[in-house]
Amino acid sequence: MSDSYKLLNDAPSILEDAFSTYLTIDKSSNSMISEASSISLLFSNKMQIVEAIRKGINYSFFKVIQSLAPFTETDWAEFLDVSTKTLQRYKKSESHVFKSIHSEKIIELAEVTAIGLEVFETKRKFQKWLNTPSYALGKLKPTELLKNSYGKELVIDELHRIDHGIFA
C-alpha cells in the first residue's frame, strides 16, 4: 500500500488528530487568535478535507468545532437541517459519524469560524457581527446566509473585506 493511499484512507482520523494537536499547541495563552490560526492550518490540505467529508466526521470532532464556533445548538440544527433533538441524540452516542452532507457543512462552518476569529480576534465580537444586519450583505444577518454554500461564500468574502479594511 502506497503512502499516499494510506494518507487518503486515514484522512478523517489524521484531520482529527491534527485538529487536536493544533488546539493544544498554545493553550497557555488561551488566545482565540492562535486557535483560529490552528484551524486555518487544517484547510491547507484540501484532499484530506475532501476525504474526511466523504467518509464523514465523527461527533467528537464536531464537538471540538462546536466549542470554538460562535453558534448555538439551535443554529447548528438549522445549518445541518436536523432537529435539536437529533443533535442531542448524536451527542449521547459520541461514536456517531455524520453523513457526508452534514460533514461538509460542519467543515464549511469551521472555515467561516477560523476566518471570523482571525478578523475579530474574539468569539464574542465575531458572534456580535454574525448577528447584526449587514448593509453589505443585503441588510441580512451573516448567520442567515450560512445555511447554504453561496451564502457562506458571501460571508467569507465580507470577512476578507473587513480584514483588509474595506467597509461597505
N, C-alpha and C positions, 0 to 999 in steps of 0.2 A: 504494500500500500504506500503510495507516494505521500510525502509530507503535505503537499497542497491539498490532497484529497482528505487527509486526516484533519487538517485545519478547517476545511469547509464542513466536514462531518461533525466536528466538535464546536462549531461556531456558536451555538447558543450558550453552551457552558463556558466557552472562552470569553464571550461577551460579558456574561455574568461575573466571571472571575475578575476580568479587567475592571469592571464597574466597581466591584467590592474593593479591589486593590487601590484604584484611584481615589476612592472615597476615604480610605484610611490613611492616605499619604500625609495629609496636613490637618488632622483633627485638632492639633494643639492650638491653632489659630482660630478654629471654629468659624472660618470665613466662608460665606456663600460664594465668593468670587472663586476661591480655589476649587470648590465643589463644582461650580459651573464650568470652569476650565477643564476639570476632570471629566465631566460628562461630554464636553466637546471632543475630547480625545477619542471617545468611543466612536464618533462619527467619521473618523479618518479612514476606516476600512469598510467601505460600502458593501463589499462581498460578504463580510461577516454579518453585517446587519441584514442583508437580503436573506442569507441562510437562516439566521435566527428568527426572522419573521416567518419564513417558510415552515420551519419546524415548530414555531410557537414558543413564546417565552413563558416561564413559569411564574406562579403567583409571588414567590419570594423576590424575584427580580422586579416585578411590578410594584411590590411593596416599597422597595428602595426608591424607585422613581416617584411613586406616590408621596413619599415622605419629603422629597425635595421640591416637588411641584406645588404651586400655589392654588391647587384645585381641591374643591370639597369632594366628598364621596358622591354627592348628587351630580356634580359636574362630571366626574368620571363616568358615572352611569349614563349620563346623556351623551358624552363623547363616544362611548363604546356601544351605545344603543342597547343597553340592558337595564334591568331594574336595579335599584339599590339592594333589593333583597337577593338578587342573583349575585351581586358583588359580595355581599355578606356571606353567602353560601360558599363562594370561591375562597373567601378568607378562612373559613373553617377548615377547608381542605387545601393547605398550602402546597400540596403537590399538583394542584390544578395547573394545566397548561392551556393558555389562551389559544383560540383559533388564530390562524394567520391574519385574518382581517382585523381582529382585536389587537394582535401583537403589533401590526403595522401602525395602528392608531396610537398605541402606547409609546412606541418609538418616536413617532412624529411629535407627540406632546412632550417627550423628553427633550427632543431637539429644540422646540419652542422654549421650554424651561431653561435649557442651557444658555440660549441666546438672551433670553429675558433677564436671567440672573447676572449675566455679564454686563448688560446695559444698565440695569437698575441697581445692581450690587446687593440688594436685599430682597428677600422673598416678599416682605410686606409692601415695599414700593412697587415691585413688579405686579403683585396682586391688585393693588390700587389702580395701576394703569390698565390692567386687563378688564377691570370692572367699571371703567369710566368711558362714556361715549367719546369716540374719536372723530373729529371732523374729517381727518384724512381717510378714515375707513367708513365713510358714508354715514357718519353720526351713529354708528353701531359700536357696541362694546366689543373689544377684541375677543373676549370669550365667546361671543355669539358667532364669530367667524371660524372658530376652531373645530366646528363639527364636521367640516369636510376639508379635503386637501387643498382645494383652491383658496378657501378662506385662510387656511394655515399659512399658505404662501404669502397672502396679503399681509398677515400679521408679522411674519418674519421679515418681509420687505420693509414694513414700517419700523420694526425694531432696528434694522440696519440703518435706516434713515436717521432715527433718533440717535443712534450710536455715533453717526457721522455729523451730528449737529444740524441736520436738515429737518426742520419742523414745517408742518403743513401751513 
